[in-house]
Amino acid sequence: MTKLLIVDDEQVGREGLQAILQKGFPELTIEQAKNGKMAVELAESFRPELILMDIKMPGMDGLEAAEIIGKKYPAIKIVMVTAYDTFDYARRALKLGVKDYLLKPSKAGEIKKTVGRVLEQIGEENIERERSRLREDALERVMPVIETDIVTQLLFDHVHEVHSDELVAWLGADAGSETFALSVLVPDGAEGAYGAIRDRVRREAAGWVGALYGRQIPVIAFRDRSRPFRAQASELARGLLEAGRTRSNVHEGWFVGVGSVCASLAQVRQSYREALLATPDPQQPVRYRLYTDKPESGNSDSVLDYPDKRWEQHFFEQIRVGDWDGIRTETLDFLRRCESEGADRLQAQQRVSERLWVALRVLAEMGVDMDTPTFSFQAHDYRQLRAETGSILDRIKQAYAEHLDRIKPDTVRRIKQYIAERSHEDISLESIGEKFELSPFYISKLFKEQVGVNYIDFLTQCRIDKAKKLMSDPARSLKEITFEVGYHDPNYFSKVFKKMCDISPTEYRKALLGGAE
């Protein structure tokens, strides 16, 4: 119901205008004001969308009232009504943003025509506002999807250049920002605390939270240059632990590993690997640790020194490609060197435990879920320690092999079909993972290896191909096509289309339709 206010110091004029407008536009709700001061008051209490304002009135005239109302409520449309047809009045009215001008007396048809034009404009603006509201609501709903996907791609895949800057900007960050990664280990039975952890990060605008996989939650945090890194990272880690424990009522088994600061988002993957390596053992009394607190390697000639970053990188790649024979050989060789150099057996066992723990956490990214690898007894000599270590590695290798066997040969084909059929929806790696009962991170890896592109590239191509088909229908606007293929912002759709096709959607459509609009 549109609200209209008639302002005139003559009651006969007000009543006449209301009779004409009520007959021509019965859906209008109409109020009257007899002077400018009352018009300003009603603008606040009645909140009209359109005002018919007489200019010459005692006290505050129509132009003064229009100026006050226009500054306070710029969305209200004003049509001036006056018997004074002078250039000066018209010029002042235009400067105030007045939409039209009616002379006294005017014929009923002219009044209805003028008011009808403004009402039509109001209707169009209301429709556009509602569309904007719906787009904002949709974007608000999809933001968690964008957040988990960008974390997945940054930490476990390669973000496509078409999307990275735009998605990062939507999430309110700069791709060149300094960042660091955290890995939150969630104990069994506390998975429900995921929402509390995400809320904590979002409330403090500290960073982004990825999807829960296995019992791990990856977090990308933004560096606060006004504070020492240790203070910021420690406070965030403690806050995440507090949020998770409070929500789950489970206090044992939580741990947060914190990686080093990276110069940009493009390097944050290395920080996440460090966050995994910062976790020494879930049984340790400490509940969080920074990678920078990890003992330095190479400080002595001891075989028990922590390995350097080159070995860490090598170890990660061995796990991800499934080189368990290589891992077994190198781990047992490490124990043989410890024995030959007379290294402390318990420390050697601790180093192996740390390697096994990291391996288990990396495997969780792929959806391989198994119990924490622990030694069933304290070895009395290195021979027993090697035998027990070999047995644990054999169990991990078997779990990895069983996981691969569960994946059907046509899994990627079915995933591609699933994406193509639902490309217009707010589809995500997380939802795909739920559908196919696979880790979203493993799906990303599997898709990239077998298709040659990551899933977001494939999703984009599906949407662009569908948009091209819809553009052949001249009855559909580009804005309608944008929403129909799954995008929430026409400007973003245009950028993606041009990046993928080397031509804008408008230019493509002109060429497709032979220059016809």
N, C-alpha and C positions, 0 to 999 in steps of 0.2 A: 504494500500500500504506500503510494507516494504522498508525501506531505508537502503542502503548498501554503505559503503565508501571503496574505494580501495586506499591504500597508498603504493607507490613504487617510487623510484627515477628514475626508467627507464620507459620512456613513452611506449616502446614496451610491457613491462611486464604489465603495467596498461591496455593498450588497449586490449591485449590478454585475460586477465582475464575478462574484461567487456564483450567481445564478447562471451566467453564461458558461463558466468553467465546469460547474457541477453537472450541467446538462451534457456538455461535450465530453467530459472525462469523469464519469460517475465513480471511478475507482479512487479518485483523489480524496485525501483528507485535508480539509481547508480550515485554517484559523485566520483571524483578522487582528490587525493592530492599527490604532488611530494616529500613531506618531512614530518618529524615529527611535525615541528612547524605548518605547514598548516593543518595537521591532527587535532591538538588540537583546532585550530580556527574553523574548519568545524564541530568538535564535538559539538560546542556550537551553531553555526548558522544552520547547516544542521540537526543536531540531528539524526544521523543514529542509527539503532538498531543493526547493525552488521558492524564490520570493519575488512577487510583483511589487515594486517599490515606487511610490509616488516621490517626485523630487521636491516640490515646494510644499513644505509642511512647517507649522510653527514650532519653535524650539529647535530641536535637532532635525535638519532636513534629510532627504533621502540619500544624497551623496555622502554626507557625514556618516549616516547609519551604515551605508553600503561599505564604506572604507573600514569601519570598526568590525563589521561582520566578516568581511573578506579576509582581514588579517587573522582573525580568530578561528574562522571556519572556512578555509579556502575551497572546500568541496561544494559549498552551497552555491547554486546558480542564482543569479539576480537579473531580472528584466526590469528596466526603468520604465515608469509610466508617468507621462507629464503632458501638460498643454503647451509647454515652452519648447518650441522647435528651434533651438539655437545651437550653433556650432560649438560654442564654449561648453555647454552642458554635455553634448555628445562626446567631445574630446575628453572631458574629465571622467565621464562614465566609462569610456573605453580603457582609460588608464587604470581604473579600478577593477577591470576584468569583467565588466557587465556583459552578459551574453547577448542581449538584444534590447530593443527600444520600441515602446508603444506610445503613440500620440493619443491624447484625449481630444475629442471622442474618437474611438475606433469601432469599426463594425465588428459584430460578433464573429464573423468568419475570419477576419484578420487576427482577432485575439486568439481564437482557437488554433489558427495556423502557426502563429508565433509561439504560443505555449506548447503546442504539439511538437515543434522542432526541438525545443529544449527538453521536453519530457522524453523524446526519443533518444537524445544524447545521454540523458540520465540513465535510461534503461540500458543502453550499450555499455556505459561505464560500470553499472552495477553487475552486468553479466561478466565483464572483464575482471572486476574485483573478485567475483565469486570464483572465476577460473583461476585467478592468481592464488586465492586462498586454498583452493583444492590442490594446485601445484605445490604450494608451500607445505600443505599437509602431507602430500605424497613424498615430497623431498625429505620431510622430517622422518617419515617412516622408512625411507630408503637409506638415510644417513648411516645407521648401524651396518647396513649391507655394504655400503661404500667403504666404511671404516675397516671392517673385517677383511674385505677383499684387498684393499690397498696394503694392509699389514701382511696379508698372505703373499702378495706379489713382491713386496719389498724384501721380505725375509726369505722367501722360498722360490721365487720365480723372477722373471724380468717384466717390469711394468712397461706397457706399450707407450711410446712417446705421444700417441694421440691422446691418451688418457691421463698420464701421470700428472702433468702440471695442473690440468683442470680439476681432477679429483682432489689433489692436494689442496688447491685453492678453495674448493667447496668445503673441505674439512677445516678451513681457516688456518692453513700453515703455508710456509714458504719452503719450496723444494731445496733451497740452499741453507735452511736452518740447521744448526748443530743439534744432533740427536744422540740418544743412546738407547739400548734395548735392555729389557728385563725379561726374565723367564720365571713365571710363577708356578711353582709345583704345588698342586692341589692334592691333598690326601684322599684316599678312598672314602666315599660317602659325603664328601664336601663339594661335589660338583655344582650343587645348587647355589654356591656362593659366587658363581661367575657374574651374576647380575650386580651383586654388591661391589665387586671389584671394578666392573665397568663403570658403575655409577660414581665410584670414588674418583677414578681417573677423569671422567667427564666433568664432575662437579669442580674439580680443581684445575680444569683445562690443562692437565699435565701431559696429555698425549693421546694415543689411540690404542685400543685393545683389540687383539685379533681373536679368532675363533678358538674355543676350547677344543683341544685335541688330546685324546688320552686323558692324562691328568695334568696337562700343562696349558698355561695361558701366556701367549707372547704379548708383550707390551712395547710400543715405541714411545719414548718420552722425549719432550723438547727440553733442550738445555736452557736453564735460566742463568744468564751471564752475570746477573747481579749477586749471585751466591756462589760459594765454593762448590765444586762438583760433588765432593764427598758428602757435604751437608744436604744438598738437594737429593742425591740418589739414596742416601740413608733414610731421609725422612719419607720419601716416596715408598721405599721398600717396607718401612715400618707401617705406613698407612695402609698399604695393600694387605699386609698380614693382619692388621687390626680389622679391616673391613671383612676379610674372608672368614676369620675366626669368629667374629661377632655373628655373622649370618649363618655359619654352618654349625657353630657350637662344637667344632672339632679342632682341638688345639695342637695335636701331634701330627707330624708329617708335612707341615707347611715349610716351604723354602722359597726364597727369591734370589736368583742370580742376576748380577748387574754387569753389563758389558761396558766397555770404554766409550768415551765421547767420539762421535764421528763428525767430520766437517760438513756433511750433507746427508740427505736421505738416501742417496745412491750408495752410500757406504755402510748403511746401518746393518746390512746382513752380517758383516764381520763382527759387529758389536753383539749381535744376537748369539753367534757362535761362542763368543767370549762369555756371554751370560750363562750358557749351558756349561761351559768349562769352569765357571766360578762355583758350581755346585760340587763340593768335594764328596759328600756322602749324606744321604737323607737322615742318617742316624746321628749326625753331629749335633751338639747342643746349640750351636749358632743357627739362627733362622734366616739370615741373609748374608751374602758376601759379594764384594765388588771384585771384579776380575783383576783390578789393579792391586788388590791385596794378596793375590795368588803369589806364592814364592817365586822369585826370579829364577830363570834357568841359567845354567852356565856359570854359576858362581864358584864352582869347584869341579873337580874331575870325577865326582861321584856319579855312579850309574843311576842313583836315586834322584838326581836333579830333575826338576820338572822339564819336560821337553819344550823345545822352542816352537814358535808359531808355525814354522814350515811343517814340522811334524804334526801339529794340531790340524792344519789344513789337509794334510795327507790322510790323517785318520778319519776326518769327516767324510772325505770323498770315498774312502774304502767302505764305510758303512752305507753310504747312499747308493753305491753301485753293487753292494752285496758281496764284496770281496772278503768273505769270512775265512777262507783258507789263508789269505794273506794276513789278516788280523791275527789268526791263531798262531801262525808261524812267527810273526814279529813279537807277539806277546810272550810266547814261550821262550824265544831267543832272549828277550829282556830278562826273564827270570834266570836263565842260564848265566847271563852276564853278572847278574846280582850275586849268584852263588859263587862264581869264579872270583869275584872281587871281594867276597866276604861281607857283602852288604847285609844290614839287619833284615831278617826274614819278615818280621811284622811290618816294617816300613815298605818292603817290597810288595807284600800282600795288599797294603793300603793303596799303593800306586795302581796296582792292577784293578782293585775295586773301583777306583775313580774312573779308570778307562771303561770298565764295564758299565758304570752308571751313565757316563756320557753316551755310550753306544745305545743304551736302552732309551734314553731321552730322544736321541735322533731318530731311532726306529719308530717312536711314538708318532713322529710327524707323518710317517707312512701308514699309520693305522695298525702297526704291530704292537699289540698289547700283551704284556707278560709281567709276571711278578718281578720285583727287584732282584737282580742277580746277587746273591750273597753266598759267602762260603759257609758250608754246613758245619765246618769244624776248623779249629786252629791247627794248621799244618805243623807237624813236628820237624819236618825237614823240607828242603826245596823239592825233592822228588814228589812228596805228597802235594805240595803247593802247585806244582806243574800239572799234576794229574787232576786236581780239583778245578784248576783254571781251565784246562782243556775240556772238562766235563761241562762247565758253565757255558763256555763258548759253543760247544756242540748243541746245547739246548737253545741258545739264542739263534744259531744257524737254522735249527729245525723249525723254530717259530717263524723265522723269516720265510723259509721255504713253504710252510703251510699257508702263510699269508698270500704268497704268490699263487699258490694252487687254487685259493678261493676266488681269485680274480678270473672271471671268464674271459676267454680269448676275444670275445666281441664286446668287451666292456667299453672301450673307447668309442666304438661305432654306436653303441646305445647311448652313451653320454652325448655324442654329437647330435644324434636324433632328438634327444631330450632338450638340448639347448635350442636347436633349430625350431622345434615346435613351440617353445615357450620364450623365444627371444624378446617378445613384446612385454614380458613380465619383469619384475625386479628380481631377476635370477642371480644367484650367487654361488660361489664354491661351497659355502656351508650348506645351502639347500640341495645342491647336487650331491654332496657327501652324504646327507641324510637319506636321499633317495636311493643311492647305490651302496649304502653302508660302507663307505670308504672315508678315510681321512681326507679333508679338503686339500691338505698340503700334498698328499700323495696323488690325488686326482690331478692337481696342477702339474706335478712332475710327470705323471704318466701321459697326460695330454700333450705336454710339450715334447716329450720324447717320441711319441708315436705319430703325432699330427704335424709337428714341426713349428707350431705356433702355440702361444698360450691360450687359455680358454677365453680370455677377454677379447683377444684378436678375432677369434672365431665367432664369438657372440656379436661383436661389432659388425663383422662381415654379413652375418645373417640379417641384422637390422638394416644395414645399408641396402642389401639386395631387396629386402621387402619394401623399403622406401622407394627404390627405383621403380618397382612394379606399381606401387600406389600412385606415383607421379604421372602415370599415363592417364589417370582419371582427372580431367580438368575441374571436376566438381569438388574435389578435395583440396583444401588449402594446405600450404606447407606446415602451418601450425598444427592442423589436425593430424597430418601425417607424422609429425614429430612425436606426438603423444601415442599414436596408434602403433608405432614401431618400438616403443619402450623408453623414449627419452622424456625428461621432464622440463627441459629448457631448450627452446628453439635456437638460441644462439649457440649453445653447446653442440646441438645436432648439426648446425651449419658448419661449425669448425671441424667436427669429426668427418662429415661428408666431404668437405673440401680436401682434408688431409688424405682421405682414402681414395678420392676420385680425381684429385687435381682440378676440380671445378666446383663452383658453389651449387647448392640445390636449385637456386633460381635459374642459373645458366644452364644447368643440366635439363631442367624442365622445359625451358624455351627451345633447346635443341631437340628434345624428345617430341614436343608438340609442334615442331616446325615454326617456331617463333610466335605461336598463338598464346595468349594469356588465358 
